[in-house]
């Protein structure tokens, strides 16, 4: 049975070698000027270093450019894409068609992953963008298991699914918290995303805490729970899903490495010895629970329920 790619989002260059040893097949990196919600900031020199380390181990590197672009950044895209091509990046992740148009000029042979975070909800649209240059569609987090499997059955492109980590519930291009503090006469410095682990929106009625951070792309409010599908991978593997993503946003490098090790074990067993996977999948889930932050419950997201807003 085909094994899906294990795709991980590192926090820094220092994470790459430990994550390779942990079993990662590919990495998503980038910088907040062009990408949304990455666990770490990667400069151009960082990008070149990550590519060198990963390619030496036959691993892949994808650079995210899935931000929503306004006019003032459009002229930068071709130059950045040309740099990525020269650096040897394997693929570019995009959401705004401005990136697609810039790739056609600067790197027409560059494989693309279509990722708008929310609108990859049907196979027909996935194929539409596939016929225009994308080789993969990143499924929206609000799609249930049956819809994902149906999408894979009809897709002409690879299908990527997030199997672990938090998800974004709200994004505004405005720095809402910064604007509020400024209105109050206070100065709020917007730090790098990876450093912001202590801002929350409290929902006392439901006893939920929603992580918040701000960056160059605005304000992001994240889910109160983390997706964890480590004991529910069989249907996805049997359906032939091409890539399983672990999203490490607002997590420590140590956590991401340990989670990668556990999913590597789960994927290998599910593809090679499904009976053994069935025997130990509860144990794997318990190991995830043991290292899970106390304020972050685990659930299966929308995989087994209809989208509810």
C-alpha positions in Angstrom: 0.0 0.0 0.0 1.3 3.5 -0.9 2.6 5.5 2.0 1.5 9.1 2.2 4.1 11.8 2.6 4.7 13.0 6.2 4.8 16.8 5.9 6.0 18.9 8.8 6.3 22.6 9.6 9.5 23.3 11.4 10.2 26.4 13.6 13.8 27.0 12.5 16.8 25.6 10.5 17.9 23.8 13.7 14.8 21.6 13.5 15.5 20.1 10.1 18.0 17.4 11.0 16.1 16.2 14.1 12.9 16.1 12.1 14.6 14.1 9.3 15.7 11.6 12.0 12.2 11.5 13.4 10.8 10.5 10.0 9.6 13.6 8.1 9.5 13.3 4.4 9.0 17.0 3.5 9.0 20.5 5.1 7.0 23.7 4.6 8.9 26.8 5.3 8.6 30.5 4.4 8.5 34.0 5.7 5.5 36.0 7.0 5.8 38.6 4.2 4.5 36.0 1.7 3.0 33.2 3.9 0.2 32.7 6.4 0.6 31.0 9.8 4.0 29.3 9.7 5.6 28.2 13.0 8.9 29.9 12.2 10.4 32.7 10.1 12.9 31.6 7.4 15.1 34.2 5.7 16.5 33.6 2.3 19.7 32.3 3.7 17.7 30.0 5.9 15.8 28.7 2.9 19.0 27.8 1.1 20.4 26.1 4.2 17.2 24.1 4.7 17.2 23.0 1.1 20.8 21.9 1.3 20.2 19.8 4.5 16.9 18.3 3.3 18.1 17.4 -0.2 21.2 15.7 1.2 18.8 13.3 2.9 16.5 13.0 -0.1 13.7 15.0 1.6 11.7 17.8 -0.1 11.2 21.5 0.8 8.1 23.5 -0.1 8.0 27.3 0.4 4.7 28.8 1.3 3.4 31.9 -0.5 -0.2 31.5 0.4 -0.8 35.1 1.8 -3.4 37.4 0.3 -1.5 40.0 -1.7 -2.3 43.6 -2.2 -0.9 45.8 -5.0 2.2 46.9 -3.1 3.6 43.4 -2.9 2.7 42.1 -6.3 5.9 43.5 -8.0 8.0 41.5 -5.5 6.6 38.1 -6.3 8.5 37.3 -9.5 11.9 38.2 -7.9 11.2 36.0 -4.8 10.0 33.1 -7.0 13.1 33.4 -9.1 15.2 33.2 -5.9 13.3 30.1 -4.9 13.9 28.4 -8.2 17.6 29.3 -8.1 17.8 27.9 -4.5 16.3 24.6 -5.6 13.0 24.6 -3.8 10.9 21.6 -4.8 7.5 23.2 -4.8 5.6 26.5 -4.0 2.4 26.6 -2.0 0.0 29.3 -3.2 -3.5 30.6 -2.7 -3.7 34.0 -4.5 -3.7 33.7 -8.3 -1.1 36.5 -8.3 1.4 33.9 -7.3 0.3 31.6 -10.1 0.8 34.4 -12.7 4.2 35.3 -11.3 5.3 31.7 -11.4 4.4 31.4 -15.1 6.9 34.2 -15.8 9.6 33.5 -13.3 9.6 29.7 -13.0 7.1 28.1 -15.4 8.2 24.6 -14.6 7.7 25.0 -10.8 5.3 22.5 -9.3 2.5 24.2 -7.2 0.3 23.3 -4.3 -3.1 25.1 -4.2 -3.8 26.1 -0.6 -6.4 28.7 0.2 -7.0 27.3 3.7 -10.8 27.4 3.3 -12.0 27.0 -0.3 -10.5 23.6 -1.3 -13.8 21.9 -0.7 -14.5 19.9 -3.9 -12.7 17.9 -6.5 -14.0 19.9 -9.5 -12.3 23.1 -8.3 -9.1 21.1 -7.4 -9.0 19.9 -10.9 -9.6 23.4 -12.3 -6.5 24.7 -10.6 -4.7 21.4 -11.4 -5.2 22.1 -15.1 -3.7 25.5 -14.6 -0.5 24.4 -13.0 -1.1 22.9 -9.6 0.0 19.4 -8.8 -1.6 19.3 -5.3 -4.7 20.6 -3.6 -4.6 21.2 0.2 -8.0 20.2 1.6 -9.9 22.7 3.7 -9.9 21.7 7.4 -13.7 21.8 7.6 -14.2 18.8 5.2 -15.4 15.5 6.6 -13.9 12.1 5.9 -16.4 11.0 3.3 -15.9 14.2 1.3 -12.1 13.9 1.5 -12.3 10.3 0.1 -14.7 11.4 -2.6 -12.4 14.2 -3.5 -9.4 11.8 -3.8 -11.4 9.4 -6.0 -12.1 12.2 -8.6 -9.0 14.4 -8.2 -6.5 14.7 -11.0 -4.0 16.2 -8.5 -2.4 15.1 -5.3 -4.5 15.6 -2.1 -3.0 16.8 1.1 -4.8 16.6 4.5 -3.9 18.0 7.9 -3.9 15.2 10.5 -2.4 17.0 13.5 -2.3 20.5 15.1 -4.4 23.6 15.5 -6.4 25.3 12.8 -7.3 28.9 12.1 -10.9 29.9 12.8 -10.6 33.6 11.9 -8.3 36.0 10.1 -8.4 39.7 9.6 -6.0 41.7 7.5 -6.2 44.4 10.2 -4.0 44.2 13.4 -7.1 44.3 15.6 -5.2 43.9 18.9 -2.6 46.4 18.0 -5.2 48.9 16.9 -7.1 48.4 20.2 -4.0 48.9 22.3 -3.0 52.0 20.3 -6.6 53.3 20.9 -6.1 52.8 24.6 -2.8 54.7 24.5 -0.7 51.7 24.9 2.1 50.4 22.7 1.9 46.8 21.5 4.9 45.4 19.7 4.0 42.6 17.2 6.5 39.8 17.7 7.3 36.9 15.5 4.5 34.4 15.4 6.6 31.6 16.9 7.1 33.7 20.1 3.4 34.5 20.7 2.2 31.7 22.9 0.3 33.7 25.6 -2.5 35.7 24.0 -5.9 34.1 24.2 -9.5 34.9 23.6 -11.5 33.5 26.5 -14.9 31.9 26.1 -16.0 31.3 29.7 -19.4 29.8 28.7 -17.7 26.9 26.8 -14.5 27.0 28.9 -12.4 27.5 25.8 -9.3 29.5 25.2 -8.6 30.6 21.6 -4.9 31.4 20.9 -4.4 34.8 19.1 -1.4 36.3 17.5 -0.7 39.1 15.1 1.9 39.4 12.3 2.4 41.2 9.0 -0.7 39.5 7.6 -3.1 40.7 10.4 -4.8 39.0 13.3 -5.3 35.2 13.6 -7.6 33.4 16.0 -6.9 29.7 16.3 -8.9 26.7 17.4 -9.2 25.8 21.1 -8.3 22.1 20.4 -5.7 20.3 18.3 -6.7 17.8 15.6 -5.2 14.4 16.2 -5.9 11.6 13.7 -3.1 9.2 14.7 -5.6 6.5 15.6 -7.8 7.2 12.6 -5.4 7.0 9.7 -6.5 3.8 8.1 -9.3 5.2 5.8 -7.1 8.0 4.6 -4.2 5.7 3.8 -6.5 3.2 2.1 -8.0 6.0 0.1 -4.6 6.9 -1.2 -4.3 10.4 0.3 -0.9 11.7 -0.9 0.3 13.8 2.1 -0.4 14.0 5.8 0.5 17.3 7.4 1.5 18.0 11.0 1.0 21.7 11.7 3.4 22.8 14.3 2.2 26.4 14.7 2.6 27.7 18.3 4.2 24.4 19.3 7.8 23.8 20.6 10.4 22.2 18.5 10.5 19.3 21.0 6.8 18.7 20.7 6.9 18.7 16.8 9.8 16.2 16.8 8.1 13.8 19.2 4.7 14.0 17.3 6.6 13.4 14.0 8.1 10.2 15.5 4.7 8.9 16.5 3.1 9.6 13.2 6.0 8.0 11.3 5.4 4.9 13.3 1.6 5.1 12.7 1.9 5.6 8.9 4.5 2.9 8.4 2.4 0.3 10.3 -0.9 1.4 8.7 0.7 0.9 5.2 2.7 -2.2 6.0 0.8 -4.1 8.7 -2.7 -2.7 9.3 -3.5 -5.4 11.9 -0.6 -4.3 14.0 -1.6 -0.7 13.6 -5.0 -1.5 14.8 -3.5 -3.2 17.9 -1.4 -0.2 18.9 -3.2 2.8 17.7 -4.8 3.5 21.1 -1.3 3.3 22.6 0.0 5.8 20.0 -2.9 8.2 20.9 -2.0 7.9 24.6 1.6 8.8 23.8 0.3 12.0 22.1 -1.9 12.8 25.0 1.1 12.4 27.4 3.0 15.2 25.6 0.0 17.4 24.7 -0.1 20.8 26.4 -2.6 20.8 29.2 -4.7 23.6 27.8 -5.0 21.9 24.4 -7.5 19.1 24.2 -7.4 16.6 21.3 -10.2 15.9 18.8 -10.8 14.8 15.2 -11.8 18.2 13.9 -14.5 17.9 11.2 -13.4 14.5 10.0 -16.5 12.8 11.5 -19.0 15.5 11.6 -20.7 18.1 9.3 -19.3 21.6 9.2 -21.0 23.7 11.9 -20.6 27.4 12.3 
